[in-house]
């Protein structure tokens, strides 16, 4: 658990000890670590470490979905590979999200879902479409991109909200 910082001297101590940005006190915050004291919730802004953990989870999600797609293309037809990818994407997203929310939960469900799907869209556009396929034709396919993107968003949001409700 991190320290509550209320003045400038303790703020410097917090930065040196925890390597985070300035510690800011909030009343009611949907994300990050909370310390409950007398009905008031205190939290620290997420720092570089917290966003790096979120980035790594998003990268793992994207890489696993890419592995499903690559194996599907190697073993079956393109249509079957797209169906397998669309079915696997929410399962992978739920697993990665569950790990993130159980172990870290630095951000709320909506912020995490938006980050995950935004990261996947970014990587698909700039790595897969530009460098691997040399074409943006994949974005014309509902089954190939837009349905998996929606499933990733919904699965991450659902898992985040469910785990918050359970207090994990």
C-alpha positions as CSV (number, residue, x, y, z in Angstrom):
1,X,0.0,0.0,0.0
2,X,1.3,3.5,-0.8
3,X,1.7,6.4,1.5
4,X,-0.8,9.3,1.7
5,X,1.0,12.6,1.0
6,X,-0.4,15.8,2.3
7,X,2.4,18.4,2.1
8,X,5.5,19.2,-0.1
9,X,8.1,17.6,2.2
10,X,6.3,14.3,2.2
11,X,5.7,14.7,-1.5
12,X,9.5,14.7,-2.1
13,X,9.8,11.7,0.1
14,X,7.1,9.9,-1.8
15,X,8.9,10.6,-5.1
16,X,12.2,9.4,-3.8
17,X,10.8,6.3,-2.1
18,X,8.2,5.1,-4.5
19,X,9.5,6.6,-7.8
20,X,6.0,8.0,-8.7
21,X,4.9,11.4,-9.8
22,X,3.5,13.9,-7.3
23,X,1.0,12.2,-4.9
24,X,-2.4,13.9,-5.2
25,X,-5.3,13.3,-2.8
26,X,-8.8,12.8,-4.3
27,X,-12.2,12.1,-2.8
28,X,-13.8,9.2,-4.7
29,X,-11.7,7.8,-7.5
30,X,-12.7,4.9,-9.8
31,X,-9.2,3.7,-10.4
32,X,-5.7,3.1,-8.9
33,X,-5.0,2.0,-5.3
34,X,-7.4,3.1,-2.6
35,X,-6.9,3.6,1.1
36,X,-10.1,3.8,3.0
37,X,-10.1,6.1,6.1
38,X,-13.3,7.2,7.7
39,X,-15.4,7.0,4.5
40,X,-12.9,9.0,2.4
41,X,-11.0,7.3,-0.3
42,X,-7.4,8.5,-1.0
43,X,-5.3,7.6,-4.0
44,X,-2.1,8.4,-5.8
45,X,-2.0,9.2,-9.5
46,X,-0.7,6.3,-11.6
47,X,3.0,6.8,-12.6
48,X,5.2,5.4,-15.3
49,X,5.4,1.9,-13.7
50,X,1.6,1.6,-13.6
51,X,1.2,2.6,-17.3
52,X,4.1,0.2,-18.3
53,X,2.2,-2.7,-16.6
54,X,-0.9,-1.7,-18.6
55,X,1.1,-1.5,-21.8
56,X,2.6,-4.9,-21.3
57,X,-0.8,-6.5,-20.7
58,X,-2.1,-4.8,-23.9
59,X,0.9,-6.1,-25.8
60,X,0.4,-9.7,-24.6
61,X,-3.3,-9.4,-25.6
62,X,-2.4,-8.3,-29.1
63,X,0.4,-10.9,-29.5
64,X,-1.8,-13.8,-28.4
65,X,-4.6,-12.7,-30.8
66,X,-1.9,-12.4,-33.5
67,X,-0.7,-15.9,-32.7
68,X,-4.3,-17.3,-33.1
69,X,-4.6,-15.6,-36.4
70,X,-1.2,-16.8,-37.7
71,X,-1.9,-20.4,-36.6
72,X,-5.4,-20.3,-38.1
73,X,-4.0,-19.1,-41.5
74,X,-1.4,-21.8,-41.4
75,X,-3.8,-24.6,-40.6
76,X,-7.1,-23.8,-42.2
77,X,-8.8,-21.4,-44.6
78,X,-8.9,-17.6,-44.1
79,X,-12.6,-17.6,-43.2
80,X,-12.1,-20.3,-40.6
81,X,-9.1,-18.4,-39.2
82,X,-11.2,-15.2,-38.9
83,X,-14.0,-17.1,-37.1
84,X,-11.5,-18.7,-34.7
85,X,-9.9,-15.3,-34.1
86,X,-13.3,-13.6,-33.5
87,X,-14.1,-16.3,-30.9
88,X,-10.7,-16.4,-29.3
89,X,-10.3,-12.6,-29.0
90,X,-12.8,-12.1,-26.1
91,X,-11.5,-15.2,-24.3
92,X,-7.9,-13.9,-24.5
93,X,-9.0,-10.4,-23.5
94,X,-10.9,-11.8,-20.5
95,X,-7.9,-13.8,-19.4
96,X,-5.4,-10.9,-19.7
97,X,-7.9,-8.5,-18.1
98,X,-8.5,-10.9,-15.2
99,X,-4.8,-11.1,-14.6
100,X,-4.4,-7.3,-14.8
101,X,-7.3,-6.5,-12.5
102,X,-6.5,-9.3,-10.0
103,X,-2.8,-8.4,-9.6
104,X,-2.6,-4.7,-10.4
105,X,-5.9,-2.8,-11.2
106,X,-4.1,0.5,-11.6
107,X,-6.8,1.8,-13.9
108,X,-10.6,1.4,-13.9
109,X,-12.5,-0.9,-16.2
110,X,-13.5,1.6,-18.8
111,X,-10.0,3.2,-19.1
112,X,-8.4,-0.3,-19.3
113,X,-10.9,-1.4,-22.0
114,X,-10.3,1.7,-24.0
115,X,-6.5,1.4,-23.7
116,X,-6.6,-2.3,-24.7
117,X,-8.7,-1.9,-27.7
118,X,-6.9,1.3,-28.7
119,X,-3.6,-0.4,-28.5
120,X,-4.8,-3.4,-30.5
121,X,-6.2,-1.1,-33.2
122,X,-2.9,0.9,-33.3
123,X,-0.8,-2.2,-33.6
124,X,-3.0,-3.7,-36.2
125,X,-2.9,-0.5,-38.3
126,X,0.7,0.3,-38.0
127,X,2.4,-3.1,-37.7
128,X,0.0,-5.7,-39.3
129,X,-1.5,-3.5,-42.1
130,X,1.5,-1.4,-43.0
131,X,4.4,-3.7,-42.5
132,X,3.1,-7.3,-42.8
133,X,0.1,-7.0,-45.3
134,X,1.1,-3.8,-47.0
135,X,-2.6,-2.9,-47.2
136,X,-5.4,-1.6,-45.1
137,X,-7.9,-4.1,-46.6
138,X,-8.2,-5.9,-43.3
139,X,-10.2,-3.0,-41.9
140,X,-12.9,-3.6,-44.5
141,X,-13.7,-6.9,-42.9
142,X,-16.2,-6.9,-40.0
143,X,-15.3,-10.4,-39.0
144,X,-11.5,-9.8,-39.3
145,X,-11.2,-6.6,-37.3
146,X,-14.3,-4.7,-36.0
147,X,-16.1,-7.7,-34.3
148,X,-12.9,-8.8,-32.5
149,X,-12.2,-5.1,-31.5
150,X,-15.8,-4.9,-30.0
151,X,-15.4,-8.2,-28.3
152,X,-12.1,-7.2,-26.7
153,X,-13.6,-4.0,-25.5
154,X,-16.7,-5.7,-24.0
155,X,-14.8,-8.6,-22.4
156,X,-12.3,-6.2,-20.8
157,X,-15.0,-3.9,-19.5
158,X,-17.1,-6.8,-18.2
159,X,-14.2,-8.4,-16.4
160,X,-13.1,-5.1,-14.9
161,X,-16.5,-4.2,-13.6
162,X,-17.1,-7.8,-12.3
163,X,-13.8,-7.9,-10.4
164,X,-14.4,-4.4,-9.0
165,X,-17.8,-5.5,-7.8
166,X,-16.2,-8.6,-6.1
167,X,-13.6,-6.4,-4.5
168,X,-10.6,-8.0,-6.2
